[in-house]
Structures are given as C-alpha cells and as structure tokens.
Amino acid sequence: MTPYCSMSYREIASRYNALNALPPHAALQVGSAIARYARGKMLLDLGAGAGRLGIPAALAGCRVVALDLELAMLRAGPREAGLQAVELPSIQANAVHVPFCDESFDAVMINNLLHLVPQWEAVLVEAVRVMRPDGVLIQGRDWLDPQSCAGRIRAKWREVVTTLRSEMRPTTAAGPALFQTLARMGGQIEAEILAAEWTECLTPARILHRMRQRMHNETWSLDDDLLRSGLAMLEPWVRETFDDLQAEEDVTWRFVLTVTYALKRVR
C-alpha cells in the first residue's frame, strides 16, 4: 500500500477536479477571495494539481503559475483552463525545491498539500523565499459539517483506514504544528475567512455507493484490499448509526482561507 504522503495522482488526474468540484458560483467566490488577498498579482500555486483553485483565481484576475510534482495533473490543468479562456502556465517540480528566484511572487497559495509532504516545513521555507517582502501566504481548505451524515461517515472512515494502515495518517501539518511553525516564522495569521458556502443533498446510501465506486475523494487512492477491508468495517457502522440510509439531508460545505502576512525568511 502506498503511504498517504506518497500516493500518486496520475490515475485520477483527468477526473480529479470533477471529484472535488466546487459548484460554479462557489468557485467564482473562492477565486475572487483569493485574488483579493493576492491583490490580483503574481500568484504561485504550490501543489496546484489540475487547477481546481488556480483557475478560479486566474479568472478573478491573478496571474497564476501552477507547480506540481505530478505531470498528469499539470497537463489536465491547462486543458481545463483553456475551456474557460484563461492561461495557467505550469511547471513540474517538487515544492520542497521551488525552481524560482527569490522574491518572484506577490503571493503563494498552498491547498491540500502540506499534509502529504513529510518535509512540509521546507515547503513553507521555499514559499517565503519566493515571496516578495510584502507577500502573503494563502492557504485554503474544504470544511464539511461534522454533524452531517457525510461528516460523520468521513470521520469514521478515516478512523477505519488509519486503524488498518497506520501509514495512511497525514503529516503533522494537519494539526497545530503548522500554525506554530508559521508563528515562529513571524507570521501574522488572520482568522479563517469564509470564501464560499454551499449545500449538497446526500444520503448515507449515496455516500457508500460513491465510496464503493471510487467516486469519493476518500477512496479513489486506496488499493482494492484496503477499500474492501475498510468498507467491511464501515458499512455495519453506517447501518447501525443511521435509521434510514435513504434519508436525504442538505449537507453544508464551506471553503475557508487562512491568510498569513509578514512571514520572514529562514536563513
């Protein structure tokens, strides 16, 4: 089994954005929020993937450069950007060693990356290095209502997966260590900013179906044995927890930003 921090996005590249799609109105709102804090200038998207957030930021007026280690994801991004009539120049590189000169960008964006990279502190060092002195670090994350059926199933699923395979745990950047590190780097961290909110009508049965079909963002990367073993543990819990697996629920999603100013270079 590939460790969580080393999983490949090659097979999922062509449909990654579809699996993690923001509704069109939410994508516009997120792009506008990113552009506002990046001041509509040069933005480096570290771990850009297929442009899920870089494209909305470009549509909102930023000049975005996408960087990712997975070539298949980078190829998918410009194709999608072309459909929306924006440019998304891309470069294949490791975020631990960013191939740009010092002070090249007005802002750096990092989304859904640091929890995958064992050397995540080095990514932050590189982000600050390539930012101009008045630059800003923009981090984004998806928020799912933890009390909803989807939130409860996701939490249980993560518990099951890490019980079966401890190497699937995210890095320490998924916890308070990230903000402690930013503070040590002199960062002034704003409170989380709500960029967009939307609802999705879901049922426990629908969620399980997506998971079985690998059309769920928690299962697409798992091997057959882990998926089978995990579902064998999850499905009885779902049946015991929810009285009606077909009961529809409007599940709240949000996309939130954390903006950090005044970061200082580590020499």
C-alpha positions in Angstrom: 0.0 0.0 0.0 1.4 3.4 -0.9 1.7 5.7 2.2 -0.8 8.5 2.4 2.0 11.1 1.9 3.3 9.3 -1.2 0.1 8.4 -3.1 0.1 9.0 -6.9 -2.4 11.3 -8.5 -1.6 10.0 -12.0 -4.6 7.8 -12.4 -7.0 10.4 -11.0 -5.7 13.4 -12.9 -8.3 13.6 -15.6 -11.2 13.5 -13.2 -9.7 15.0 -10.0 -11.5 18.3 -10.4 -14.8 16.6 -11.0 -14.4 14.5 -7.8 -13.6 17.7 -5.8 -15.6 20.2 -7.8 -16.7 23.4 -6.3 -20.2 24.5 -7.5 -19.7 27.2 -10.2 -20.9 30.0 -8.0 -18.7 28.9 -5.2 -15.7 28.6 -7.5 -16.2 32.2 -8.5 -16.5 33.3 -4.9 -13.3 31.4 -3.9 -11.4 32.8 -6.9 -12.5 36.3 -6.0 -11.4 35.9 -2.4 -8.0 34.5 -3.4 -7.5 37.4 -5.9 -8.5 39.9 -3.2 -5.8 38.8 -0.8 -3.2 38.2 -3.6 -4.1 41.7 -4.8 -4.7 40.3 -8.3 -1.0 40.0 -8.9 1.6 37.2 -9.4 0.4 34.1 -7.6 2.3 30.8 -7.2 0.0 27.8 -6.7 2.1 25.2 -4.9 0.6 21.7 -5.3 -1.7 23.1 -7.9 -3.0 19.8 -9.2 -5.4 20.2 -12.1 -6.1 23.9 -11.3 -9.1 23.4 -9.1 -8.3 26.7 -7.3 -5.7 28.2 -9.7 -8.2 28.5 -12.5 -10.8 30.4 -10.4 -8.0 32.7 -9.2 -6.9 33.4 -12.8 -10.5 34.1 -13.8 -10.6 36.7 -11.0 -7.6 38.5 -12.4 -4.5 36.9 -10.8 -1.5 35.8 -12.9 -1.2 32.3 -11.7 1.7 29.9 -12.1 0.9 26.3 -11.2 3.5 24.0 -9.7 3.0 20.3 -9.0 5.1 17.1 -8.9 2.6 15.1 -10.9 2.8 15.8 -14.6 -0.5 14.2 -15.4 -2.2 16.7 -13.1 -0.4 19.6 -14.7 -1.5 18.5 -18.1 -5.1 18.4 -17.0 -5.0 21.9 -15.6 -4.1 23.9 -18.8 -6.7 21.9 -20.7 -9.4 22.9 -18.3 -8.1 26.4 -18.1 -8.4 26.6 -21.9 -12.0 25.7 -21.7 -12.5 28.8 -19.5 -10.3 31.0 -21.7 -7.6 31.7 -19.1 -3.9 30.9 -19.1 -2.4 28.6 -16.5 1.4 28.3 -17.1 2.6 25.2 -15.3 5.9 23.8 -14.1 6.7 20.3 -12.9 8.7 20.5 -9.7 8.9 19.4 -6.1 7.5 22.1 -3.7 10.5 21.4 -1.4 12.8 22.8 -4.0 10.9 25.5 -5.9 12.8 26.5 -9.2 12.1 30.2 -9.0 14.3 33.1 -7.9 13.9 34.9 -4.6 11.1 37.4 -4.4 9.4 36.3 -7.6 5.8 36.3 -6.5 3.3 38.6 -4.7 1.5 35.7 -3.1 1.9 31.9 -2.7 -1.1 29.6 -2.4 -1.0 26.2 -0.7 -4.0 23.9 -0.6 -4.3 20.3 0.3 -0.5 19.8 0.1 1.3 20.1 3.4 -0.5 17.1 5.0 1.0 15.0 2.2 4.7 16.1 2.4 6.9 14.8 5.1 9.2 17.8 4.7 6.3 20.3 4.9 8.4 22.8 6.9 10.7 23.0 3.9 7.8 23.9 1.6 6.9 26.8 3.9 10.6 28.0 3.8 10.5 27.9 0.0 7.2 29.7 -0.2 8.5 32.5 1.9 11.8 32.6 -0.1 10.0 33.2 -3.4 7.6 35.8 -2.0 8.3 39.5 -2.1 8.8 41.2 1.2 5.2 42.3 1.5 4.0 39.0 0.1 1.1 36.9 1.5 0.6 33.2 2.1 -2.9 31.9 1.3 -4.0 28.5 2.5 -7.4 27.0 1.7 -9.3 24.0 3.0 -12.6 22.4 2.5 -14.9 22.3 5.5 -17.7 19.7 5.8 -20.3 19.9 8.5 -19.0 17.4 11.0 -22.5 16.7 12.4 -23.9 15.8 8.9 -24.2 12.3 7.7 -21.3 13.0 5.3 -19.2 14.4 8.0 -19.8 11.6 10.4 -19.2 8.9 7.8 -16.0 10.7 6.7 -14.7 10.8 10.3 -15.5 7.1 10.8 -13.9 6.2 7.5 -10.6 8.0 8.4 -10.6 6.2 11.7 -11.1 2.8 10.0 -8.4 3.5 7.4 -5.7 4.6 9.8 -6.6 1.6 12.0 -6.0 -0.8 9.1 -2.9 1.1 7.7 -1.1 3.4 10.1 1.0 4.8 7.2 -2.1 6.5 5.9 -2.0 9.1 8.7 -1.4 12.6 7.4 1.7 14.6 8.4 1.8 16.7 11.5 0.9 19.7 9.3 -2.7 18.5 9.7 -2.5 19.7 13.3 -1.4 22.7 15.4 2.2 22.3 14.4 1.5 24.1 11.1 0.3 27.3 12.8 3.1 27.1 15.5 5.6 27.0 12.7 4.1 30.0 10.9 4.2 31.9 14.1 7.9 31.1 14.6 8.5 32.4 11.1 7.0 35.8 12.2 3.7 35.2 10.5 0.7 37.3 11.4 -2.2 34.9 10.8 -5.7 36.2 10.1 -8.8 34.4 11.4 -10.2 32.0 9.0 -12.1 33.7 6.1 -15.3 32.1 4.7 -14.8 32.2 0.9 -17.8 30.2 -0.1 -20.6 28.1 1.3 -23.0 25.7 -0.4 -25.2 22.6 0.3 -25.3 19.2 -1.3 -28.2 16.8 -1.0 -26.9 13.5 0.2 -28.0 10.2 1.8 -25.9 7.6 3.6 -26.6 5.1 0.9 -25.5 7.6 -1.8 -22.2 8.2 0.0 -21.5 4.5 0.4 -22.2 4.0 -3.3 -19.7 6.7 -4.2 -17.1 5.2 -1.9 -17.5 1.7 -3.4 -17.2 3.1 -6.9 -14.1 5.2 -6.0 -16.1 8.3 -6.9 -15.5 9.7 -3.4 -12.4 11.8 -2.5 -11.7 9.5 0.4 -11.5 6.3 -1.6 -10.1 6.9 -5.0 -6.5 6.4 -4.0 -6.9 3.2 -2.0 -5.9 -0.3 -3.2 -8.5 -3.0 -3.6 -7.6 -4.8 -0.3 -7.8 -1.7 1.8 -11.0 -0.5 0.2 -12.7 -3.9 0.7 -11.5 -4.3 4.3 -12.4 -0.8 5.2 -15.9 -1.0 3.8 -16.5 -4.3 5.6 -15.9 -2.3 8.8 -17.6 0.9 7.8 -20.9 -0.4 6.4 -22.1 -2.2 9.6 -21.4 1.0 11.5 -23.4 3.1 9.0 -26.4 0.7 9.2 -26.3 0.9 13.0 -25.8 4.7 13.1 -28.4 5.8 10.6 -32.0 4.6 10.8 -32.8 5.3 7.2 -30.0 5.0 4.7 -32.2 6.7 2.0 -33.0 9.8 4.2 -32.0 12.9 2.3 -30.0 15.6 4.0 -28.8 19.0 2.8 -25.1 18.9 3.8 -23.3 22.1 4.3 -19.9 22.6 2.7 -17.6 25.6 3.0 -14.3 26.7 1.6 -12.2 28.7 4.0 -9.0 30.6 3.6 -6.2 31.3 6.1 -4.1 34.3 5.2 -0.7 34.9 6.7 1.3 38.1 6.4 4.8 39.3 7.5 6.5 35.9 7.1 10.2 36.2 7.4 12.8 34.2 5.5 14.7 31.4 7.3 18.4 31.6 6.5 
